[in-house]
Amino acid sequence: MAVVAGNPQQLGNKGRDGREDREGLEERAGRAGGDSRPRKALTIGAVAKILGAEFDDISISKIRYLEDQKLLAPRRTAGGYRLYSQADVERLRAILRMQRDEFLPLRVIRQELATGDFTGRRPSGESQKRRAASVAEDVTSFTVDQLLAEAGVGEGFLKELQDFGIVSPKRRDGRVIYDETDLEIVRAAAELSKFGVAGRNLRVFRTSADREAALLEQLLGAQLRSRSQARRKEAVENLESLAAVCGHLKHLLLVRDLRRLKATAE
């Protein structure tokens, strides 16, 4: 990588008011950063140019806004100038695609990013799963007959899940109503049942979920009950993000233990 001599703060173009143009400074900082990594770090202007071929509305100000929303965290030079890795560019590409193709709000995009797997396009059926796993998203309601038909299970299986508190339907106008989250829970339970996992065995998941919910309530309960609508909205977004991080952490801990189990069989 070519290195430009001199202080990057002395290399930018000056605007009409005599101050250095920040975009020009960041462009030169990328060349002067002395980055020894094998893959080239990019300036914010270069990133905007690369992604501009796919996203017409991309701009430097929009990239900075997404960074302000904690969706991006590019490396900074000693002078404070942004440098983006290839991983940063792919992360930004995924964010812009989720905005454009799925019209996802930033709080849901933050949840998707927290899983660590945000590459590629999701199948069409994933939109329902996303709503089912979202705290703030509106979900579709089902009658018991609709739920059984969608999940492909019998009444006895659903009753077993309800008896053990795995599924908790609501009552509306005297009717029992389920939602998309209930549907996905039943589907997951049905998959586990193929391996001999009964409803009573699923109580461990319910207990774990209750404890995680209690922890998040301690962290955000006051904000969720705030009289300020802005604070309540922020709390819901934080709740969404923390739920995703907790789920991801739990999955990682499970994977770690399963690797140990695998090692014993080798």
C-alpha positions as CSV (number, residue, x, y, z in Angstrom):
1,M,0.0,0.0,0.0
2,A,1.4,3.4,-0.9
3,V,2.1,5.7,2.0
4,V,1.7,9.5,1.6
5,A,4.2,11.4,3.6
6,G,3.1,14.2,6.0
7,N,0.4,14.7,8.5
8,P,-3.0,13.8,7.0
9,Q,-4.5,17.0,8.5
10,Q,-2.2,19.0,6.3
11,L,-3.2,17.2,3.1
12,G,-7.0,17.9,2.7
13,N,-8.5,20.5,0.3
14,K,-9.6,23.7,1.9
15,G,-13.2,24.8,1.6
16,R,-14.4,28.4,1.0
17,D,-14.1,29.1,4.7
18,G,-10.5,28.0,4.8
19,R,-11.2,24.8,6.8
20,E,-10.0,21.4,5.6
21,D,-12.6,19.3,3.8
22,R,-13.1,16.3,6.0
23,E,-13.9,13.9,3.2
24,G,-10.6,14.8,1.6
25,L,-8.8,14.3,4.9
26,E,-10.3,10.9,5.4
27,E,-9.5,9.9,1.8
28,R,-5.8,10.7,2.4
29,A,-5.8,9.2,5.9
30,G,-6.7,5.9,4.4
31,R,-3.5,6.0,2.3
32,A,-1.4,7.4,5.2
33,G,-2.6,5.1,7.9
34,G,0.2,2.6,7.5
35,D,-2.2,-0.4,7.7
36,S,-0.2,-3.6,7.5
37,R,-3.2,-5.9,7.0
38,P,-3.2,-7.9,3.8
39,R,-6.6,-6.5,2.7
40,K,-6.8,-2.8,1.9
41,A,-8.7,-0.5,4.3
42,L,-11.1,1.9,2.6
43,T,-12.1,5.4,3.3
44,I,-15.7,6.4,3.7
45,G,-15.7,8.1,0.3
46,A,-14.3,4.9,-1.4
47,V,-17.0,2.8,0.4
48,A,-19.8,5.1,-0.8
49,K,-18.4,4.8,-4.4
50,I,-18.2,1.0,-4.3
51,L,-21.8,0.6,-2.9
52,G,-23.2,3.3,-5.2
53,A,-23.3,0.9,-8.0
54,E,-25.9,-1.1,-6.1
55,F,-27.6,1.5,-4.0
56,D,-28.6,4.8,-5.6
57,D,-29.3,6.5,-2.3
58,I,-26.0,5.8,-0.6
59,S,-24.1,8.8,0.6
60,I,-21.3,9.6,3.0
61,S,-23.8,11.2,5.4
62,K,-26.0,8.1,5.4
63,I,-23.0,5.9,6.2
64,R,-22.2,8.2,9.1
65,Y,-25.8,8.1,10.3
66,L,-25.7,4.3,10.4
67,E,-22.5,4.5,12.4
68,D,-24.2,6.9,14.8
69,Q,-27.0,4.3,15.2
70,K,-24.3,1.8,16.3
71,L,-24.8,-0.4,13.3
72,L,-21.2,0.1,12.1
73,A,-18.0,0.5,13.9
74,P,-15.1,1.2,11.4
75,R,-11.6,1.5,12.6
76,R,-10.2,4.9,13.3
77,T,-6.7,6.3,12.8
78,A,-4.9,8.2,15.5
79,G,-6.3,11.4,13.9
80,G,-9.9,10.1,14.1
81,Y,-10.4,9.3,10.4
82,R,-12.6,6.3,9.5
83,L,-11.1,3.2,7.7
84,Y,-13.4,0.4,6.6
85,S,-12.4,-3.2,6.3
86,Q,-13.9,-5.6,3.7
87,A,-16.0,-7.1,6.5
88,D,-17.3,-3.6,7.3
89,V,-18.3,-3.1,3.7
90,E,-20.2,-6.4,3.6
91,R,-21.9,-5.6,6.8
92,L,-23.0,-2.2,5.4
93,R,-24.1,-3.9,2.2
94,A,-26.3,-6.3,4.2
95,I,-27.8,-3.4,6.2
96,L,-28.7,-1.5,3.0
97,R,-30.2,-4.6,1.4
98,M,-32.4,-5.2,4.5
99,Q,-33.6,-1.6,4.3
100,R,-34.3,-1.7,0.6
101,D,-35.5,-5.3,0.0
102,E,-37.4,-6.0,3.3
103,F,-38.2,-2.5,4.6
104,L,-36.8,-3.5,8.0
105,P,-36.5,-0.8,10.7
106,L,-33.1,-0.2,12.2
107,R,-34.0,-2.0,15.5
108,V,-34.8,-5.2,13.6
109,I,-31.7,-4.8,11.4
110,R,-29.7,-4.5,14.6
111,Q,-31.3,-7.8,15.8
112,E,-30.4,-9.5,12.5
113,L,-26.8,-8.3,12.8
114,A,-26.5,-9.5,16.4
115,T,-26.9,-13.1,15.2
116,G,-23.6,-12.8,13.4
117,D,-25.1,-14.4,10.2
118,F,-26.3,-11.6,7.9
119,T,-25.0,-12.7,4.5
120,G,-27.1,-13.8,1.6
121,R,-30.8,-13.4,1.1
122,R,-33.3,-15.0,3.4
123,P,-36.1,-17.3,1.9
124,S,-39.5,-15.8,1.6
125,G,-40.8,-17.8,4.6
126,E,-38.2,-16.1,6.8
127,S,-40.3,-12.9,7.1
128,Q,-42.9,-14.7,9.2
129,K,-40.1,-16.2,11.4
130,R,-38.6,-12.7,11.8
131,R,-41.9,-11.3,13.0
132,A,-42.3,-14.2,15.3
133,A,-38.9,-13.5,16.9
134,S,-39.4,-9.8,17.2
135,V,-40.5,-8.0,20.3
136,A,-41.9,-4.9,18.5
137,E,-43.3,-6.3,15.3
138,D,-47.0,-6.8,14.7
139,V,-47.9,-10.5,14.4
140,T,-50.7,-12.4,12.7
141,S,-53.3,-14.1,14.8
142,F,-54.6,-17.7,14.4
143,T,-57.5,-19.7,15.6
144,V,-56.7,-23.2,17.1
145,D,-57.7,-24.9,13.8
146,Q,-55.6,-22.5,11.7
147,L,-52.6,-23.1,14.0
148,L,-52.9,-26.9,13.8
149,A,-53.2,-26.8,10.1
150,E,-50.2,-24.4,9.7
151,A,-48.0,-26.4,12.1
152,G,-49.1,-29.8,10.9
153,V,-49.7,-31.2,14.5
154,G,-52.6,-32.7,16.3
155,E,-54.7,-31.3,19.1
156,G,-53.1,-33.7,21.7
157,F,-49.7,-32.4,20.9
158,L,-50.8,-28.8,21.2
159,K,-52.5,-29.5,24.5
160,E,-49.4,-31.1,25.9
161,L,-47.4,-27.9,25.0
162,Q,-50.0,-25.8,26.7
163,D,-50.1,-28.0,29.8
164,F,-46.4,-27.5,30.3
165,G,-46.5,-23.7,29.6
166,I,-44.5,-23.9,26.4
167,V,-47.4,-22.3,24.4
168,S,-49.5,-19.6,26.1
169,P,-52.4,-18.5,23.9
170,K,-54.4,-15.4,24.6
171,R,-58.2,-14.9,24.9
172,R,-59.9,-12.4,22.7
173,D,-63.7,-11.9,22.6
174,G,-64.1,-15.3,24.3
175,R,-61.9,-17.1,21.8
176,V,-58.5,-18.7,22.2
177,I,-56.1,-16.9,19.9
178,Y,-52.5,-17.8,18.9
179,D,-49.9,-15.7,17.1
180,E,-46.9,-16.3,14.8
181,T,-44.6,-16.8,17.8
182,D,-46.8,-19.6,19.1
183,L,-46.8,-21.1,15.6
184,E,-43.0,-21.1,15.4
185,I,-42.8,-22.5,18.9
186,V,-45.1,-25.4,18.0
187,R,-43.1,-26.1,14.8
188,A,-39.8,-26.2,16.7
189,A,-41.4,-28.5,19.4
190,A,-42.7,-30.7,16.6
191,E,-39.2,-31.1,15.1
192,L,-37.8,-32.0,18.6
193,S,-40.5,-34.5,19.1
194,K,-39.2,-36.5,16.1
195,F,-36.2,-37.2,18.3
196,G,-38.3,-38.3,21.3
197,V,-38.3,-34.9,23.1
198,A,-41.7,-34.6,24.9
199,G,-43.4,-31.5,26.1
200,R,-42.2,-32.0,29.7
201,N,-38.6,-32.0,28.4
202,L,-39.1,-28.5,27.0
203,R,-39.7,-27.0,30.4
204,V,-35.9,-26.4,30.6
205,F,-36.2,-23.9,27.6
206,R,-39.2,-22.2,29.3
207,T,-37.3,-21.8,32.6
208,S,-34.3,-20.4,30.8
209,A,-36.5,-17.9,28.8
210,D,-38.2,-16.8,32.0
211,R,-34.8,-16.1,33.7
212,E,-33.6,-14.1,30.7
213,A,-36.8,-12.1,30.5
214,A,-36.4,-11.3,34.2
215,L,-32.8,-10.1,33.7
216,L,-33.9,-7.8,30.8
217,E,-36.7,-6.5,32.9
218,Q,-34.2,-5.5,35.6
219,L,-32.2,-3.7,32.9
220,L,-35.0,-1.9,31.0
221,G,-38.1,-2.1,33.1
222,A,-37.9,1.5,34.3
223,Q,-37.5,2.8,30.8
224,L,-40.4,0.7,29.5
225,R,-42.7,2.2,32.1
226,S,-41.4,5.8,31.5
227,R,-43.9,8.5,30.8
228,S,-41.7,9.7,27.9
229,Q,-42.8,8.1,24.6
230,A,-39.2,8.6,23.3
231,R,-37.7,6.7,26.2
232,R,-40.2,3.9,25.9
233,K,-39.4,3.6,22.2
234,E,-35.7,3.5,22.9
235,A,-36.3,0.9,25.5
236,V,-38.1,-1.3,23.1
237,E,-35.3,-1.0,20.6
238,N,-32.8,-1.9,23.3
239,L,-34.9,-4.8,24.4
240,E,-34.9,-6.1,20.8
241,S,-31.2,-5.8,20.5
242,L,-30.5,-7.4,23.9
243,A,-32.8,-10.3,23.2
244,A,-30.9,-11.0,20.0
245,V,-27.6,-10.9,21.8
246,C,-28.8,-13.1,24.6
247,G,-30.1,-15.6,22.0
248,H,-26.8,-15.6,20.2
249,L,-24.8,-16.0,23.4
250,K,-26.9,-19.0,24.4
251,H,-26.4,-20.5,21.0
252,L,-22.6,-20.1,21.3
253,L,-22.5,-21.6,24.7
254,L,-24.5,-24.6,23.4
255,V,-22.2,-25.0,20.4
256,R,-19.2,-24.9,22.7
257,D,-20.6,-27.7,24.8
258,L,-21.6,-29.7,21.8
259,R,-18.1,-29.5,20.5
260,R,-16.9,-31.1,23.7
261,L,-19.5,-33.8,23.2
262,K,-18.3,-34.4,19.7
263,A,-14.7,-34.7,20.9
264,T,-15.6,-37.5,23.2
265,A,-16.9,-39.5,20.2
266,E,-13.7,-39.2,18.2
